[in-house]
């Protein structure tokens, strides 16, 4: 194992993924896994989970411009008076959700 090698705790798994890789890619993954102190499966899983979290964070995170964030905060602290559309929406919500509980 390389200088950066470290042992990581593994947990029991219940489901399986099966992937096919070419010899060159498999060798690269195994070499990287060895330096990380993991077997190839644990290395692939760990990195797949990191990539999945990163991907989901990019679509689940809302970024606003400074002007938009100021507008949003202003509307939270100084909400407009309810208009007819909002009153209708609340009435429909009450009919569909609250009264069915």
Biopython code that builds the backbone (N, CA, C, O; Angstrom):
import numpy as np
from Bio.PDB.StructureBuilder import StructureBuilder

atoms = [
    (1, "UNK", "N", (0.832, -1.183, 0.000)),
    (1, "UNK", "CA", (0.000, 0.000, 0.000)),
    (1, "UNK", "C", (0.874, 1.242, 0.000)),
    (1, "UNK", "O", (1.991, 1.227, 0.518)),
    (2, "UNK", "N", (0.354, 2.330, -0.590)),
    (2, "UNK", "CA", (1.109, 3.562, -0.713)),
    (2, "UNK", "C", (1.120, 4.357, 0.573)),
    (2, "UNK", "O", (0.514, 3.969, 1.572)),
    (3, "UNK", "N", (1.832, 5.492, 0.530)),
    (3, "UNK", "CA", (1.982, 6.343, 1.702)),
    (3, "UNK", "C", (0.644, 6.929, 2.165)),
    (3, "UNK", "O", (0.466, 7.202, 3.352)),
    (4, "UNK", "N", (-0.277, 7.118, 1.250)),
    (4, "UNK", "CA", (-1.570, 7.709, 1.597)),
    (4, "UNK", "C", (-2.591, 6.679, 2.053)),
    (4, "UNK", "O", (-3.733, 7.025, 2.357)),
    (5, "UNK", "N", (-2.191, 5.434, 2.103)),
    (5, "UNK", "CA", (-3.142, 4.362, 2.424)),
    (5, "UNK", "C", (-3.730, 4.556, 3.813)),
    (5, "UNK", "O", (-3.045, 4.987, 4.740)),
    (6, "UNK", "N", (-4.990, 4.235, 3.937)),
    (6, "UNK", "CA", (-5.676, 4.325, 5.213)),
    (6, "UNK", "C", (-6.780, 3.287, 5.237)),
    (6, "UNK", "O", (-7.351, 2.959, 4.197)),
    (7, "UNK", "N", (-7.076, 2.780, 6.389)),
    (7, "UNK", "CA", (-8.136, 1.786, 6.532)),
    (7, "UNK", "C", (-9.446, 2.495, 6.810)),
    (7, "UNK", "O", (-9.496, 3.447, 7.588)),
    (8, "UNK", "N", (-10.488, 2.035, 6.182)),
    (8, "UNK", "CA", (-11.807, 2.610, 6.388)),
    (8, "UNK", "C", (-12.749, 1.521, 6.859)),
    (8, "UNK", "O", (-12.636, 0.365, 6.451)),
    (9, "UNK", "N", (-13.679, 1.899, 7.721)),
    (9, "UNK", "CA", (-14.668, 0.957, 8.220)),
    (9, "UNK", "C", (-15.646, 0.612, 7.108)),
    (9, "UNK", "O", (-16.120, 1.492, 6.390)),
    (10, "UNK", "N", (-15.940, -0.658, 6.973)),
    (10, "UNK", "CA", (-16.925, -1.071, 5.981)),
    (10, "UNK", "C", (-18.177, -1.542, 6.707)),
    (10, "UNK", "O", (-18.105, -2.039, 7.831)),
    (11, "UNK", "N", (-19.307, -1.385, 6.066)),
    (11, "UNK", "CA", (-20.585, -1.784, 6.640)),
    (11, "UNK", "C", (-21.181, -2.902, 5.800)),
    (11, "UNK", "O", (-20.885, -3.019, 4.610)),
    (12, "UNK", "N", (-22.016, -3.718, 6.418)),
    (12, "UNK", "CA", (-22.677, -4.789, 5.681)),
    (12, "UNK", "C", (-23.618, -4.191, 4.652)),
    (12, "UNK", "O", (-24.331, -3.228, 4.934)),
    (13, "UNK", "N", (-23.616, -4.756, 3.481)),
    (13, "UNK", "CA", (-24.463, -4.265, 2.397)),
    (13, "UNK", "C", (-25.572, -5.280, 2.135)),
    (13, "UNK", "O", (-25.391, -6.476, 2.364)),
    (14, "UNK", "N", (-26.702, -4.808, 1.663)),
    (14, "UNK", "CA", (-27.828, -5.683, 1.383)),
    (14, "UNK", "C", (-28.065, -5.888, -0.104)),
    (14, "UNK", "O", (-28.453, -6.983, -0.513)),
    (15, "UNK", "N", (-27.844, -4.867, -0.926)),
    (15, "UNK", "CA", (-28.110, -4.948, -2.353)),
    (15, "UNK", "C", (-26.804, -4.962, -3.133)),
    (15, "UNK", "O", (-25.740, -4.665, -2.590)),
    (16, "UNK", "N", (-26.898, -5.314, -4.418)),
    (16, "UNK", "CA", (-25.707, -5.393, -5.262)),
    (16, "UNK", "C", (-25.876, -4.549, -6.505)),
    (16, "UNK", "O", (-26.983, -4.367, -7.012)),
    (17, "UNK", "N", (-24.753, -4.038, -6.987)),
    (17, "UNK", "CA", (-24.647, -3.417, -8.302)),
    (17, "UNK", "C", (-23.665, -4.269, -9.081)),
    (17, "UNK", "O", (-22.661, -4.727, -8.534)),
    (18, "UNK", "N", (-23.945, -4.479, -10.331)),
    (18, "UNK", "CA", (-23.010, -5.197, -11.194)),
    (18, "UNK", "C", (-22.633, -4.266, -12.334)),
    (18, "UNK", "O", (-23.503, -3.727, -13.019)),
    (19, "UNK", "N", (-21.333, -4.077, -12.534)),
    (19, "UNK", "CA", (-20.874, -3.251, -13.646)),
    (19, "UNK", "C", (-19.789, -3.998, -14.410)),
    (19, "UNK", "O", (-19.072, -4.833, -13.859)),
    (20, "UNK", "N", (-19.695, -3.678, -15.668)),
    (20, "UNK", "CA", (-18.638, -4.242, -16.499)),
    (20, "UNK", "C", (-17.667, -3.126, -16.843)),
    (20, "UNK", "O", (-18.073, -2.028, -17.225)),
    (21, "UNK", "N", (-16.390, -3.416, -16.706)),
    (21, "UNK", "CA", (-15.350, -2.441, -17.047)),
    (21, "UNK", "C", (-14.288, -3.131, -17.888)),
    (21, "UNK", "O", (-14.111, -4.348, -17.824)),
    (22, "UNK", "N", (-13.589, -2.329, -18.676)),
    (22, "UNK", "CA", (-12.495, -2.923, -19.433)),
    (22, "UNK", "C", (-11.284, -3.107, -18.515)),
    (22, "UNK", "O", (-11.244, -2.560, -17.413)),
    (23, "UNK", "N", (-10.324, -3.862, -18.967)),
    (23, "UNK", "CA", (-9.143, -4.218, -18.162)),
    (23, "UNK", "C", (-8.386, -2.985, -17.678)),
    (23, "UNK", "O", (-7.944, -2.933, -16.530)),
    (24, "UNK", "N", (-8.240, -1.997, -18.554)),
    (24, "UNK", "CA", (-7.492, -0.782, -18.210)),
    (24, "UNK", "C", (-8.189, -0.012, -17.080)),
    (24, "UNK", "O", (-7.537, 0.420, -16.129)),
    (25, "UNK", "N", (-9.504, 0.155, -17.182)),
    (25, "UNK", "CA", (-10.255, 0.871, -16.155)),
    (25, "UNK", "C", (-10.246, 0.105, -14.832)),
    (25, "UNK", "O", (-10.124, 0.704, -13.763)),
    (26, "UNK", "N", (-10.375, -1.203, -14.906)),
    (26, "UNK", "CA", (-10.350, -2.033, -13.691)),
    (26, "UNK", "C", (-9.014, -1.890, -12.983)),
    (26, "UNK", "O", (-8.963, -1.754, -11.761)),
    (27, "UNK", "N", (-7.937, -1.920, -13.748)),
    (27, "UNK", "CA", (-6.602, -1.785, -13.173)),
    (27, "UNK", "C", (-6.431, -0.427, -12.498)),
    (27, "UNK", "O", (-5.861, -0.333, -11.411)),
    (28, "UNK", "N", (-6.923, 0.613, -13.143)),
    (28, "UNK", "CA", (-6.836, 1.960, -12.584)),
    (28, "UNK", "C", (-7.608, 2.050, -11.268)),
    (28, "UNK", "O", (-7.110, 2.610, -10.292)),
    (29, "UNK", "N", (-8.822, 1.501, -11.240)),
    (29, "UNK", "CA", (-9.645, 1.517, -10.026)),
    (29, "UNK", "C", (-8.965, 0.732, -8.911)),
    (29, "UNK", "O", (-8.926, 1.185, -7.768)),
    (30, "UNK", "N", (-8.438, -0.425, -9.233)),
    (30, "UNK", "CA", (-7.777, -1.249, -8.211)),
    (30, "UNK", "C", (-6.548, -0.547, -7.645)),
    (30, "UNK", "O", (-6.293, -0.623, -6.443)),
    (31, "UNK", "N", (-5.788, 0.131, -8.493)),
    (31, "UNK", "CA", (-4.596, 0.853, -8.026)),
    (31, "UNK", "C", (-4.999, 1.997, -7.096)),
    (31, "UNK", "O", (-4.399, 2.181, -6.038)),
    (32, "UNK", "N", (-6.009, 2.760, -7.490)),
    (32, "UNK", "CA", (-6.484, 3.868, -6.652)),
    (32, "UNK", "C", (-7.053, 3.343, -5.340)),
    (32, "UNK", "O", (-6.828, 3.931, -4.282)),
    (33, "UNK", "N", (-7.786, 2.244, -5.408)),
    (33, "UNK", "CA", (-8.365, 1.644, -4.200)),
    (33, "UNK", "C", (-7.275, 1.216, -3.237)),
    (33, "UNK", "O", (-7.403, 1.400, -2.027)),
    (34, "UNK", "N", (-6.205, 0.647, -3.766)),
    (34, "UNK", "CA", (-5.092, 0.206, -2.916)),
    (34, "UNK", "C", (-4.480, 1.397, -2.185)),
    (34, "UNK", "O", (-4.190, 1.306, -0.992)),
    (35, "UNK", "N", (-4.284, 2.497, -2.877)),
    (35, "UNK", "CA", (-3.734, 3.692, -2.233)),
    (35, "UNK", "C", (-4.679, 4.262, -1.186)),
    (35, "UNK", "O", (-4.233, 4.882, -0.220)),
    (36, "UNK", "N", (-5.965, 4.062, -1.367)),
    (36, "UNK", "CA", (-6.957, 4.547, -0.399)),
    (36, "UNK", "C", (-7.167, 3.567, 0.745)),
    (36, "UNK", "O", (-7.879, 3.872, 1.702)),
    (37, "UNK", "N", (-6.552, 2.389, 0.652)),
    (37, "UNK", "CA", (-6.708, 1.390, 1.703)),
    (37, "UNK", "C", (-8.036, 0.656, 1.640)),
    (37, "UNK", "O", (-8.541, 0.181, 2.657)),
    (38, "UNK", "N", (-8.599, 0.565, 0.441)),
    (38, "UNK", "CA", (-9.892, -0.078, 0.260)),
    (38, "UNK", "C", (-9.793, -1.163, -0.799)),
    (38, "UNK", "O", (-8.863, -1.172, -1.606)),
    (39, "UNK", "N", (-10.755, -2.077, -0.791)),
    (39, "UNK", "CA", (-10.840, -2.984, -1.927)),
    (39, "UNK", "C", (-11.568, -2.240, -3.048)),
    (39, "UNK", "O", (-12.141, -1.176, -2.814)),
    (40, "UNK", "N", (-11.548, -2.779, -4.232)),
    (40, "UNK", "CA", (-12.107, -2.087, -5.396)),
    (40, "UNK", "C", (-13.599, -1.794, -5.219)),
    (40, "UNK", "O", (-14.063, -0.709, -5.571)),
    (41, "UNK", "N", (-14.343, -2.747, -4.680)),
    (41, "UNK", "CA", (-15.779, -2.535, -4.501)),
    (41, "UNK", "C", (-16.069, -1.390, -3.541)),
    (41, "UNK", "O", (-16.920, -0.546, -3.819)),
    (42, "UNK", "N", (-15.366, -1.359, -2.414)),
    (42, "UNK", "CA", (-15.571, -0.292, -1.433)),
    (42, "UNK", "C", (-15.165, 1.055, -2.019)),
    (42, "UNK", "O", (-15.823, 2.067, -1.777)),
    (43, "UNK", "N", (-14.087, 1.066, -2.787)),
    (43, "UNK", "CA", (-13.632, 2.299, -3.426)),
    (43, "UNK", "C", (-14.677, 2.829, -4.412)),
    (43, "UNK", "O", (-15.003, 4.017, -4.408)),
    (44, "UNK", "N", (-15.192, 1.941, -5.246)),
    (44, "UNK", "CA", (-16.204, 2.343, -6.233)),
    (44, "UNK", "C", (-17.451, 2.843, -5.517)),
    (44, "UNK", "O", (-18.005, 3.875, -5.895)),
    (45, "UNK", "N", (-17.901, 2.128, -4.491)),
    (45, "UNK", "CA", (-19.091, 2.542, -3.750)),
    (45, "UNK", "C", (-18.887, 3.900, -3.102)),
    (45, "UNK", "O", (-19.739, 4.780, -3.223)),
    (46, "UNK", "N", (-17.770, 4.079, -2.416)),
    (46, "UNK", "CA", (-17.500, 5.343, -1.731)),
    (46, "UNK", "C", (-17.511, 6.510, -2.716)),
    (46, "UNK", "O", (-18.099, 7.556, -2.440)),
    (47, "UNK", "N", (-16.871, 6.331, -3.842)),
    (47, "UNK", "CA", (-16.796, 7.415, -4.822)),
    (47, "UNK", "C", (-18.105, 7.615, -5.579)),
    (47, "UNK", "O", (-18.425, 8.739, -5.968)),
    (48, "UNK", "N", (-18.856, 6.556, -5.790)),
    (48, "UNK", "CA", (-20.171, 6.689, -6.412)),
    (48, "UNK", "C", (-21.111, 7.460, -5.487)),
    (48, "UNK", "O", (-21.896, 8.287, -5.952)),
    (49, "UNK", "N", (-21.035, 7.197, -4.189)),
    (49, "UNK", "CA", (-21.867, 7.918, -3.227)),
    (49, "UNK", "C", (-21.495, 9.395, -3.166)),
    (49, "UNK", "O", (-22.370, 10.258, -3.090)),
    (50, "UNK", "N", (-20.188, 9.686, -3.198)),
    (50, "UNK", "CA", (-19.752, 11.088, -3.217)),
    (50, "UNK", "C", (-20.290, 11.794, -4.454)),
    (50, "UNK", "O", (-20.789, 12.916, -4.361)),
    (51, "UNK", "N", (-20.193, 11.146, -5.610)),
    (51, "UNK", "CA", (-20.677, 11.738, -6.856)),
    (51, "UNK", "C", (-22.190, 11.922, -6.812)),
    (51, "UNK", "O", (-22.703, 12.935, -7.287)),
    (52, "UNK", "N", (-22.907, 10.955, -6.249)),
    (52, "UNK", "CA", (-24.366, 11.050, -6.154)),
    (52, "UNK", "C", (-24.768, 12.214, -5.256)),
    (52, "UNK", "O", (-25.687, 12.964, -5.585)),
    (53, "UNK", "N", (-24.089, 12.367, -4.129)),
    (53, "UNK", "CA", (-24.399, 13.476, -3.220)),
    (53, "UNK", "C", (-24.119, 14.822, -3.891)),
    (53, "UNK", "O", (-24.905, 15.761, -3.771)),
    (54, "UNK", "N", (-22.995, 14.902, -4.594)),
    (54, "UNK", "CA", (-22.629, 16.129, -5.302)),
    (54, "UNK", "C", (-23.666, 16.470, -6.376)),
    (54, "UNK", "O", (-24.076, 17.624, -6.509)),
    (55, "UNK", "N", (-24.081, 15.467, -7.131)),
    (55, "UNK", "CA", (-25.072, 15.672, -8.196)),
    (55, "UNK", "C", (-26.402, 16.143, -7.626)),
    (55, "UNK", "O", (-27.008, 17.081, -8.143)),
    (56, "UNK", "N", (-26.853, 15.492, -6.562)),
    (56, "UNK", "CA", (-28.120, 15.879, -5.949)),
    (56, "UNK", "C", (-28.043, 17.264, -5.322)),
    (56, "UNK", "O", (-29.003, 18.032, -5.390)),
    (57, "UNK", "N", (-26.910, 17.588, -4.715)),
    (57, "UNK", "CA", (-26.743, 18.912, -4.114)),
    (57, "UNK", "C", (-26.840, 19.998, -5.172)),
    (57, "UNK", "O", (-27.341, 21.090, -4.906)),
    (58, "UNK", "N", (-26.359, 19.697, -6.372)),
    (58, "UNK", "CA", (-26.388, 20.713, -7.432)),
    (58, "UNK", "C", (-27.808, 21.008, -7.906)),
    (58, "UNK", "O", (-28.078, 22.111, -8.381)),
    (59, "UNK", "N", (-28.712, 20.053, -7.787)),
    (59, "UNK", "CA", (-30.092, 20.292, -8.218)),
    (59, "UNK", "C", (-31.025, 20.602, -7.053)),
    (59, "UNK", "O", (-32.127, 21.110, -7.261)),
    (60, "UNK", "N", (-30.600, 20.302, -5.838)),
    (60, "UNK", "CA", (-31.447, 20.544, -4.674)),
    (60, "UNK", "C", (-31.128, 21.862, -3.986)),
    (60, "UNK", "O", (-31.844, 22.272, -3.072)),
    (61, "UNK", "N", (-30.071, 22.524, -4.409)),
    (61, "UNK", "CA", (-29.662, 23.780, -3.799)),
    (61, "UNK", "C", (-30.134, 24.939, -4.656)),
    (61, "UNK", "O", (-29.910, 24.962, -5.867)),
    (62, "UNK", "N", (-30.772, 25.877, -4.035)),
    (62, "UNK", "CA", (-31.273, 27.048, -4.729)),
    (62, "UNK", "C", (-30.301, 28.196, -4.507)),
    (62, "UNK", "O", (-30.003, 28.547, -3.365)),
    (63, "UNK", "N", (-29.810, 28.777, -5.581)),
    (63, "UNK", "CA", (-28.915, 29.923, -5.486)),
    (63, "UNK", "C", (-29.621, 31.139, -6.056)),
    (63, "UNK", "O", (-30.165, 31.106, -7.160)),
    (64, "UNK", "N", (-29.599, 32.205, -5.285)),
    (64, "UNK", "CA", (-30.240, 33.443, -5.717)),
    (64, "UNK", "C", (-29.186, 34.529, -5.919)),
    (64, "UNK", "O", (-28.141, 34.539, -5.268)),
    (65, "UNK", "N", (-29.490, 35.436, -6.835)),
    (65, "UNK", "CA", (-28.647, 36.614, -6.972)),
    (65, "UNK", "C", (-28.852, 37.476, -5.731)),
    (65, "UNK", "O", (-29.787, 37.255, -4.961)),
    (66, "UNK", "N", (-27.991, 38.438, -5.546)),
    (66, "UNK", "CA", (-28.126, 39.332, -4.387)),
    (66, "UNK", "C", (-29.478, 40.053, -4.432)),
    (66, "UNK", "O", (-30.158, 40.173, -3.413)),
    (67, "UNK", "N", (-29.853, 40.522, -5.599)),
    (67, "UNK", "CA", (-31.138, 41.233, -5.735)),
    (67, "UNK", "C", (-32.304, 40.299, -5.418)),
    (67, "UNK", "O", (-33.239, 40.692, -4.721)),
    (68, "UNK", "N", (-32.255, 39.067, -5.925)),
    (68, "UNK", "CA", (-33.332, 38.110, -5.654)),
    (68, "UNK", "C", (-33.402, 37.750, -4.177)),
    (68, "UNK", "O", (-34.493, 37.626, -3.621)),
    (69, "UNK", "N", (-32.246, 37.581, -3.534)),
    (69, "UNK", "CA", (-32.257, 37.225, -2.116)),
    (69, "UNK", "C", (-32.782, 38.383, -1.272)),
    (69, "UNK", "O", (-33.476, 38.159, -0.281)),
    (70, "UNK", "N", (-32.456, 39.623, -1.657)),
    (70, "UNK", "CA", (-32.988, 40.778, -0.937)),
    (70, "UNK", "C", (-34.506, 40.866, -1.112)),
    (70, "UNK", "O", (-35.227, 41.152, -0.156)),
    (71, "UNK", "N", (-34.987, 40.621, -2.330)),
    (71, "UNK", "CA", (-36.427, 40.627, -2.590)),
    (71, "UNK", "C", (-37.122, 39.540, -1.766)),
    (71, "UNK", "O", (-38.164, 39.789, -1.159)),
    (72, "UNK", "N", (-36.542, 38.330, -1.746)),
    (72, "UNK", "CA", (-37.109, 37.213, -0.996)),
    (72, "UNK", "C", (-37.200, 37.552, 0.489)),
    (72, "UNK", "O", (-38.249, 37.370, 1.106)),
    (73, "UNK", "N", (-36.105, 38.044, 1.061)),
    (73, "UNK", "CA", (-36.106, 38.388, 2.491)),
    (73, "UNK", "C", (-37.079, 39.523, 2.792)),
    (73, "UNK", "O", (-37.733, 39.524, 3.835)),
    (74, "UNK", "N", (-37.174, 40.482, 1.886)),
    (74, "UNK", "CA", (-38.121, 41.582, 2.077)),
    (74, "UNK", "C", (-39.556, 41.062, 2.079)),
    (74, "UNK", "O", (-40.374, 41.494, 2.892)),
    (75, "UNK", "N", (-39.862, 40.136, 1.169)),
    (75, "UNK", "CA", (-41.215, 39.577, 1.131)),
    (75, "UNK", "C", (-41.518, 38.738, 2.366)),
    (75, "UNK", "O", (-42.665, 38.672, 2.807)),
    (76, "UNK", "N", (-40.503, 38.102, 2.921)),
    (76, "UNK", "CA", (-40.717, 37.346, 4.165)),
    (76, "UNK", "C", (-41.002, 38.272, 5.335)),
    (76, "UNK", "O", (-41.873, 37.995, 6.159)),
    (77, "UNK", "N", (-40.272, 39.362, 5.403)),
    (77, "UNK", "CA", (-40.444, 40.271, 6.543)),
    (77, "UNK", "C", (-41.594, 41.250, 6.350)),
    (77, "UNK", "O", (-42.159, 41.748, 7.324)),
    (78, "UNK", "N", (-41.944, 41.526, 5.095)),
    (78, "UNK", "CA", (-43.044, 42.446, 4.787)),
    (78, "UNK", "C", (-43.953, 41.822, 3.734)),
    (78, "UNK", "O", (-43.984, 42.281, 2.593)),
    (79, "UNK", "N", (-44.686, 40.788, 4.104)),
    (79, "UNK", "CA", (-45.508, 40.101, 3.100)),
    (79, "UNK", "C", (-46.645, 40.991, 2.597)),
    (79, "UNK", "O", (-47.178, 41.812, 3.343)),
    (80, "UNK", "N", (-47.009, 40.821, 1.335)),
    (80, "UNK", "CA", (-48.130, 41.604, 0.815)),
    (80, "UNK", "C", (-49.445, 41.101, 1.417)),
    (80, "UNK", "O", (-49.532, 39.972, 1.902)),
    (81, "UNK", "N", (-50.445, 41.948, 1.376)),
    (81, "UNK", "CA", (-51.772, 41.551, 1.860)),
    (81, "UNK", "C", (-52.315, 40.466, 0.921)),
    (81, "UNK", "O", (-52.049, 40.497, -0.281)),
    (82, "UNK", "N", (-53.073, 39.514, 1.465)),
    (82, "UNK", "CA", (-53.613, 38.462, 0.608)),
    (82, "UNK", "C", (-54.540, 39.029, -0.464)),
    (82, "UNK", "O", (-55.413, 39.847, -0.172)),
    (83, "UNK", "N", (-54.344, 38.591, -1.698)),
    (83, "UNK", "CA", (-55.243, 38.991, -2.782)),
    (83, "UNK", "C", (-56.285, 37.886, -2.972)),
    (83, "UNK", "O", (-56.256, 36.878, -2.266)),
    (84, "UNK", "N", (-57.182, 38.067, -3.901)),
    (84, "UNK", "CA", (-58.267, 37.096, -4.088)),
    (84, "UNK", "C", (-57.735, 35.724, -4.482)),
    (84, "UNK", "O", (-58.261, 34.707, -4.029)),
    (85, "UNK", "N", (-56.684, 35.680, -5.331)),
    (85, "UNK", "CA", (-56.124, 34.390, -5.754)),
    (85, "UNK", "C", (-55.573, 33.620, -4.554)),
    (85, "UNK", "O", (-55.743, 32.404, -4.463)),
    (86, "UNK", "N", (-54.914, 34.326, -3.638)),
    (86, "UNK", "CA", (-54.368, 33.665, -2.455)),
    (86, "UNK", "C", (-55.497, 33.179, -1.547)),
    (86, "UNK", "O", (-55.422, 32.079, -0.999)),
    (87, "UNK", "N", (-56.543, 33.994, -1.385)),
    (87, "UNK", "CA", (-57.691, 33.590, -0.563)),
    (87, "UNK", "C", (-58.357, 32.345, -1.152)),
    (87, "UNK", "O", (-58.747, 31.434, -0.422)),
    (88, "UNK", "N", (-58.481, 32.318, -2.477)),
    (88, "UNK", "CA", (-59.069, 31.151, -3.149)),
    (88, "UNK", "C", (-58.195, 29.912, -2.950)),
    (88, "UNK", "O", (-58.707, 28.813, -2.734)),
    (89, "UNK", "N", (-56.884, 30.095, -3.024)),
    (89, "UNK", "CA", (-55.963, 28.969, -2.850)),
    (89, "UNK", "C", (-56.069, 28.398, -1.440)),
    (89, "UNK", "O", (-56.084, 27.180, -1.264)),
    (90, "UNK", "N", (-56.142, 29.265, -0.440)),
    (90, "UNK", "CA", (-56.282, 28.792, 0.938)),
    (90, "UNK", "C", (-57.618, 28.086, 1.154)),
    (90, "UNK", "O", (-57.691, 27.085, 1.866)),
    (91, "UNK", "N", (-58.650, 28.604, 0.546)),
    (91, "UNK", "CA", (-59.965, 27.962, 0.667)),
    (91, "UNK", "C", (-59.934, 26.576, 0.029)),
    (91, "UNK", "O", (-60.478, 25.622, 0.586)),
    (92, "UNK", "N", (-59.308, 26.465, -1.120)),
    (92, "UNK", "CA", (-59.214, 25.163, -1.779)),
    (92, "UNK", "C", (-58.370, 24.196, -0.951)),
    (92, "UNK", "O", (-58.719, 23.023, -0.818)),
    (93, "UNK", "N", (-57.261, 24.685, -0.394)),
    (93, "UNK", "CA", (-56.415, 23.864, 0.479)),
    (93, "UNK", "C", (-57.231, 23.340, 1.660)),
    (93, "UNK", "O", (-57.153, 22.162, 2.008)),
    (94, "UNK", "N", (-58.008, 24.223, 2.265)),
    (94, "UNK", "CA", (-58.818, 23.822, 3.412)),
    (94, "UNK", "C", (-59.817, 22.739, 3.009)),
    (94, "UNK", "O", (-60.037, 21.787, 3.756)),
    (95, "UNK", "N", (-60.421, 22.884, 1.828)),
    (95, "UNK", "CA", (-61.395, 21.907, 1.343)),
    (95, "UNK", "C", (-60.737, 20.573, 1.052)),
    (95, "UNK", "O", (-61.255, 19.526, 1.438)),
    (96, "UNK", "N", (-59.595, 20.603, 0.371)),
    (96, "UNK", "CA", (-58.925, 19.365, -0.082)),
    (96, "UNK", "C", (-58.136, 18.672, 1.020)),
    (96, "UNK", "O", (-58.150, 17.445, 1.111)),
    (97, "UNK", "N", (-57.450, 19.439, 1.855)),
    (97, "UNK", "CA", (-56.488, 18.839, 2.794)),
    (97, "UNK", "C", (-56.985, 18.857, 4.235)),
    (97, "UNK", "O", (-57.085, 17.809, 4.873)),
    (98, "UNK", "N", (-57.291, 20.022, 4.737)),
    (98, "UNK", "CA", (-57.623, 20.154, 6.147)),
    (98, "UNK", "C", (-58.896, 19.402, 6.498)),
    (98, "UNK", "O", (-58.937, 18.708, 7.514)),
    (99, "UNK", "N", (-59.915, 19.522, 5.697)),
    (99, "UNK", "CA", (-61.190, 18.878, 6.002)),
    (99, "UNK", "C", (-61.149, 17.373, 5.783)),
    (99, "UNK", "O", (-62.027, 16.667, 6.280)),
    (100, "UNK", "N", (-60.173, 16.863, 5.065)),
    (100, "UNK", "CA", (-60.070, 15.418, 4.824)),
    (100, "UNK", "C", (-59.274, 14.705, 5.913)),
    (100, "UNK", "O", (-59.254, 13.475, 5.964)),
    (101, "UNK", "N", (-58.632, 15.457, 6.765)),
    (101, "UNK", "CA", (-57.787, 14.843, 7.805)),
    (101, "UNK", "C", (-58.609, 14.207, 8.892)),
    (101, "UNK", "O", (-58.054, 13.649, 9.839)),
]
sb = StructureBuilder()
sb.init_structure("model")
sb.init_model(0)
sb.init_chain("A")
sb.init_seg("    ")
for serial, (resi, resn, name, xyz) in enumerate(atoms, 1):
    if name == "N":
        sb.init_residue(resn, " ", resi, " ")
    sb.init_atom(name, np.array(xyz, "f"), 0.0, 1.0, " ", f" {name:<3s}", serial, name[0])
structure = sb.get_structure()
